[in-house]
Amino acid sequence: MFLMPLLTGLLAGLTKNQRQCELRQAAGAGLTLVSAGLTAAQVMTGQPLSLWQNVIYIDALGAFNILLIALVGFIAAVYSVGYLRHDVAELTLSVRQIRFYYLFFHFFILTMLAVSAVNSLGLLWVGIELTTLISAVLVAFYGKQNALEAAWKYLIMGSVGIAFALLGIIFLYLSGIHTLGQHSSALNWTALVQVAGELNAGWVKTGFIFILIGFGTKAGLAPMHFWLPDAHSQAPSPISAVLSGVLLNTALYGLFRVYAIANVTLEGQAAQYLIFFGLLSIAFTVPFIMVQHDLKRMLAYSSVEHMGIITLSVGIGGALGLYGAFLHMFNHSMAKSLLFFAAGTICQRYHSKQMHRITGLLKAMPVTGGIFLLAAVAITGAPPFNIFLSELTIMMAGFQADQVWVSALLVALISLIFAGMMYYMIKMVFGEAPAKLPKLAVSRWSTIALIIPLALVVLCGWYIPPVLDDTLSQAAGVLQEAGK
C-alpha cells in the first residue's frame, strides 16, 4: 500500500511526456485505492494488522482513515488531469511543473497514509509534520506572492502547532515510562491505551492540552485556524480538496488517538475540552462566512465549521456520537471535495475567485453550476443530502447523552451558517452571466471526478450502504472500546 504512492510519485516525476505522466499518476492513484481497500477489508473482516514488531498497526479506525485518504486522493488525481491541462493550455504552467506537482501530490498522499498506520505516537507526530512540509510546497505551487505568503503562514503556524504537540507527546512518554517501566513501548498507542487508567493524571492532562492545541492547529480548530483560509484559497483546487477532505481529518485522527487515552485517565474530563473547542470552532465560522468575498476562502471557513462538528461529536461520545462523528467525517470529505472541484472549474471559467464576479452559473455552466448548487446545499446540512443525515445523528447523540443545550446550540449555529452561505450561493448560481465570458471545454477527467463524490453525496443522504455502515461502526468501536 505504501509502495504505490511512492512509486507513482517517482514515476510521474520522471516521465517527460505530459499525457503519459497524467495516465501513470491516475492509474497509480487507482492502484493505491485498490490496495487501501484490500487492507481495510482485511482489517474489517479479521483482526488489526500488525507488522514489524507492532511498528505498523492498523485497526478499524486506521483502516477507515486510510480508505478515505485513498478515495479522495484518487478522485483528486483524476480531477487534477483536466484542471492542470487548462493551466498548461493558458501557458500558466509548464510540463515540468506538472511533473513536479504529481511527484509531491503522491508523496503527500503517502505521508497521510503513514500517519494512519503507525502505532507509535512519536512516529505519528513525525508523519503529521511531514504532511505539513510536503503540502506547503503544493500550497505554494503557483509561485505567486499570495500563494507564497499562504504557504509561509501555513508552515509557521503548523510548525508552532506541531511543537506544542511534541511537548504533549513528551509528557505522555514520561507518564508511559513511569507506568509501564520500559522505554520501548512507552509511546505505543496499544500499550498506553491498556494502562490509561493507571497513568499520571497531571502529566496526561498537560500532555493532552498541548496535543489538543498542536494537532488542533493542523486540523483547523478555532482559534488556531488562521492559516487555513489562506492555504485553501491559494492552493490549486484539487489540493484544496485534499487539504479539506482528508488532511484535516488526519490531524483529527491523531488527536482522537490521544483522546482515547486521556479521557480514561482524566475520567471523562477530556471530552469537555473537545465539546468546548468543537462549539468554539463552529461559532467562529459564523461571522467569517457572513462577510466573505472569496469563494475558496468561504469553503475553507466551512471546513473549520465541520471539523468543529466532528470534534464536538466525539466529545459527546457514546456509540451514536462516535458513529455520527465518523459518518460526518466521510460525508464532509465527499461534499467538500465536490465543492472544491466544482469551484475550481468555475474559477477557471470566470478567471476569478471573487463571488461578486461569479454570476449566472446555471446559464453559463449548466452542468457544473447545477452540481455546485447541489454541493452547496449539501454542505450546509440541508436535506436530502448526506451532511443532513450525519448532523441529525450528532444532534440525536447530544439528546441521548443529556447534552440538550449542546444540540440546541449546534442547531442555532449551523442555521446561521446555512443562511450566510446560501445568500452568496444563490447570487452566484442565478441571475445573468457576464456578457464577455471566455469559453471553457470541461475535461472528461474533471467530469468523472465530479460524478463520484456527487453520487455519494446524494446516495448517503437517504441510504448508508452496509459496507460503509460496518466500516463506520467498527471505527467508532475502536474509540468506544478504548474508553472502557
N, C-alpha and C positions, 0 to 999 in steps of 0.2 A: 504493500500500500504506500509506503514512504518512498519507494524507488520510483513510482510512476510520476509524481510531480517533479521529482529531482531530475529524472531523465528527460521528461517533457520540456522542462525549462532549459536544460542544456542543449537539447536537440533544436528547439526553436531558436535559441540564441545563436547557434552555429549555422543555421540554414539561411543562405543568402537570397534564395528566391522567395518573394513575398507570398505567393499562393501556396507553395509547399510549406512554408513556415506556418501559415494560418491553418492548413489542414492538419499538420502534425500536432500543433498545440491543441486544437479542438479534439482530435482523436485521443490525445494523451489525457485531456481532461475527462473524456468519456470513460477511458480505462481506469482513471483514478476513482471515478464514481462507482464503477463496477466493483473494483477491489474494496472500496469502502463499504459497499452494500454487502459483499460476501463476508467481510469482517464483522459487520453489525449483525448479520444473520447468524453467524457462528456464536456470537456472544448472547444474542437474544434467545437462542434455542438451546443453549448449554450453560456453561459456567464462564465467569470472566476470563479473559485471555491474559495469560501471564508469561512473559518471556525474559530471558537474560537475568535470571535470579530476581524476578519481580521488578526490574527496572522499567520494563514496558508492562503496563497494567491497564486493560480496557474492560470496564464493566458496562452496564447498560447505559449509564449516564454519559460515559465517554463515547460509547458507540453512537448514541443519539447525536452528540455534537459533531462527531466525525462524519456521519451521514449527511447532516445539514450543511457542513462546510463543503463537502464534495459536491452536493447537489447545486448549491448556489454558485460554487466555483465553476462547475460545468456550464451552467446557464450563462454566467458572465463571460466565460471563454468563448462561447458561441456568439454572444452579442458583440463582443469586442471585435470580431472579424468585420462585420458590417460597419460598426462605429468608426474604427480606425481607417478603413478603406476610404471613408468620406474625407477624413483629415488628410490622407495621402493625396486624394484627388484634388483637394483645395490647396495642396502644396504647403500645408502647415506641419506635416510630418514627413520624414524620410523612411525608407525601408529599414535602414539601420536602427532608427528609433523604434520601429515596430518590433524588431528582434529584441531589442533591449527591454521593451515593455513586456513581452511574453516571457522572457527569462525571469524577470523579477515577479511577474504575476504568479507563475507557478511555484517559485520559491516562497512567495507569500502564503499560498495555499499549504505548502509543505510545513511551514512553521506553525500554522494553526492546527494542522492535524497532529503534529508532535505534542503540542500543549495538551491535547485531549487524550494522549496515550501514555503519559508518564505517571509513575507512582510517586516519585519524589517531589515534594513541594518546591525544593530548590531547582530541580530541572524544569518544573512548571514555570517558575519565575524566569528562568533563562529563556524559555520558549516565548513567553509573553514579551520580553524585552526584544527578542529577535523580530517578532511581528511588528514592533514599533519601528525598528531600524529599516526593515525592508519596505514596509508600507509607506514610510515617509518619502522614500525615493519615488514611489508611484504617485503620491500626492503632488510632488514637485515635477511630475513628468513633462508638463508643457513648458517648463522653464521660464514662465512669465513671472513678473515681480510678485503679483498676488499669490501665485502658486508657491513660489519660494518662501514667501513670508508665512504662508499657512503651514508649509512643511516644517519650517523652523520653529514656529509656535507649537506645533504638534510634538516635535522632538523635545523641546524644552519642558513642556508640561508633562509629556509622557515620561521623560527621564526623572523628573521630580516625583511623579506619582509612583514610578517603579522603585525609586529609592525608599519611599515610605513603605512599600510592600516588602522590600528586602529587610528592613528593620523589623517588620512584623513577623516575617518568617524566622528571623534570628531568635526572637522571643519564643516562638513555638518550638524551635530547635532546642533551646535551653530547657524548656519545660519537658520536652520529649526525652532528653538525656536524663534529666532528674527522675523521671518516672520509669522509663524503660531500662535505664542503666547501661545503655550501649549507644555508640555514636552511629553505627552503620544504618540503623533503621529509624533514627530519631526524626527524620523528615519524611518518612514514607507514610502516605495517607492511610494505607491499610493498617499500619501499626498504630498510628496515632488515634484513629477512629475507634479502635478496640479498647483503648485506655483513656478515652476522652473524659470519663467521669473522675479519673484519678489525677489529671493534670493540674498544675498550679493555676488557680483561677486568676490571680493577679497578672501573671505573665501572659496567659491566654487572652485575657481581656485587653491588655495593652497591645498584644500582637494583632488581635482581630481588628482593633480600631485602626492601627496603621495599615493593615491589609485592605480594610474597607475603603480607606482614603486612597490607597495606591491603586488597587485594581478598579475601584470605583471611578477614578480619574480616567483610566483606559476604557471603561465601559460607558463613559459619558454621563455618569450620575451627577446631578446638581449638588453642590455648587462647583464641582470640579470639571465641568463640561465645556469650558470656554474654547478649548482647542477644536471641538468637534464641528461646529458650523463652518468654520474656515476650511478645515481639511476636506469635509464632504463636498463643499461647494466648488473648490478649486481642483479637485481630482477629476480625472476622466470619469464619465458617468458609470461605466462598468466597475471601476474601482470604488466609486461611491456606493454602489450596490453591495459590493463585498464588504466594505468597511461597516456599513449599516446593517447588512443582512447577517454577517457571521463574525466579524472581528469583535464587535461589541458583545456578542453572545459568548465568545471565547474568554473575554475578560470576566464576564459574569460567572462563567463556568469555574474559573479559578477562585473567585470569591465564594461561590457556593460550596466548593470543596472544603475550604477553611471554615465556612459557616457550619457545616455538618459536624465538625469537631467542637467549635467554640460554643455552639448552642447547648450542647450537652454539658460541657464544663461549666458554663455560666448559668445553667438551669433555666434556659429559655430567654435570658436577657438579650442575647444576640439577635433574636427575632425582632425585638423592639427597635433595634438600630436599622434593620432592613425596612421595616414599616415606615420609620421616620424618613429615611433617605429616599425611599420609593415615592412617598407622597410629596416630599420636597421637590423631587425631580419633575413630577407631573405638574405641580403648581408653578414651578419656574418657567415651564414651557408656555403657559397661557399668555403672558404679556408679549413675549417674543414672537409668538405666532400671529398675534393681532397686528403687529406693526412691521411685518416683513415685506420686503420688496423683491428679494432674490428668491427664485423658485427653489433652487437646490438648498439654500440655507433654511428655508421653511421645512423642507423634507428632513433636513438634519435635526432641527429642533423637534420635529415629530419623533425622531429616533430617541431623543432624550426622554420624551414622554413615555415611550413604550419600554425602554429599559427600566424606567421607574415602575411601570405596571408589573413587569416581570419580577423585579426585586420585591415589590410590595407583596405579591402573591406568595413568594417563597417565605417571606416573613409571616404571613397569615398562617401558612403551614397546613398540616393535615393532608390527608390523601387528596382531597379535592383542590386545595390550594396549590399543592405541588404539581398535580396534574395540569391544572389551569395555567401555571407558570410556563411549563414546557410546551403546552399547546399554543400559548401566546407567543412563545419564542419561535416556534415553527411558523405560525401564521404571520407574524411580523416579518420574518425573513422573506416569505413569499410575496407579501403585499408591498413591502418597501423596495425589494429588488425590482418588482414590476414597475413601480412608480419611477424609480431612478432610470430604468431602461427607457420607459416612455418619455420621461423628461429629457433624457439625452438626445433622443431623436428630435424632439420638439425644439430644443435649444439649437440643434444644428440647422433646422429649417428656418428658424426665426433669427438666428445669429445673435441671440440674447438670452440671458437668464432673468432679466428684469420682467416681473409679472405684468406690469402695465403695458409692456410692448407685445405681450403674447395674448392675442385676442382672436376670436373666431376659429378656434381649433377644430370644431366639428365640420366647419365648411372647408377649411384649408387642408386638414388631415383627418378625414372621417374615421378611418380605422384606428390610427394611433390616438387621435383625440378622444374617441369613444372608450378605448382601453384606459387611457389616462383618467377619464372621468370615473369609470368603474373602480379603478385602483384608489383614486382619491376618496371616493365614498367608502370603500372598504377600510382604508387606513384610519378613518375617523371613528370606526366602530359601528357603522350603520348596518342594519340587516339588509339583505340576507347573506352577507359575506362573512368570511372566516373570522375576522377580528371581532365581530359582534359575538360570535359563539364563545370565543375564549374569554372575552371581557365579561360576558354573562356568567361564565363558570367561576371566574375570580370573584365577582360580586356575591355569588351564592356561597362561595367558600368563606367570605367575610361574615355573612349572616350565620353560617353554620358554626363558625368559631366565636360567635358572640362579639364580633367586631363590627357592629352595625354602623357605628359612626365612620369607620374606615370605608365601608362600602358606599355609604351616603356621600362622603366627601369625594370618593372616586367618581361617582356618577355626576356630581356637580362640576368637577374639573374637566372631565372628558366632554361634557356637554358644551362648555365654553370653548374648548379646543375645536370641537366639531363646527361650531358656529364660525369661528375665526377662519378655519381652513376652507370651509365651503364658500365663504364670502369671496375669497380670492379665486378658488377653482371655478366657480360659476362665471365669474368675469372673464376668465381665460377661455373657457370652453365655448361659451355662447357669444353672440354678437357678430360683428363684421370682421373679416380677416383683413389685414393690411393690403392695400392695392398692389404694391410692388413687393411681392413675396417670392423669393427665389424657389425654383422647383427643387424637389428632393426625391430621388428614387430610393425608397426604403429597401434595404437589402433583405434578401430572403433569410440570411443569417439572423438579422435583427428581428424579423417577424417570428421565426421559430423560437427565439429567446423570449419573446413576449407571450407566446401561446402557452408555454409550460407553466410559468407561475400563475398566469391568468386562469388556467384550468383548475389549479389547486385553490386559488382564492375563491372561486365560485363554488367548487365542489365541497370544500371544507366549511362552507357556511351553513350547510344543512346535513352533511354526512361526513363522518370521520371513518375512513377506511380501516378495517380490522387490523391491518399490518401497522398502520400509524398509531392506532389506539393502543395496541400492545406495546409498541416501542415507547410511547409516552408513559404508559403505566409502569413499565419496568424502570425507566429513567427516574420517574418520581419515587419509585420504590427504593432506589439506592439512598436517596436523602432521608426517606422516611425510616428505613431500617437503621441508618446511621444515627438517627435521633433517639432511638430507643435505649 
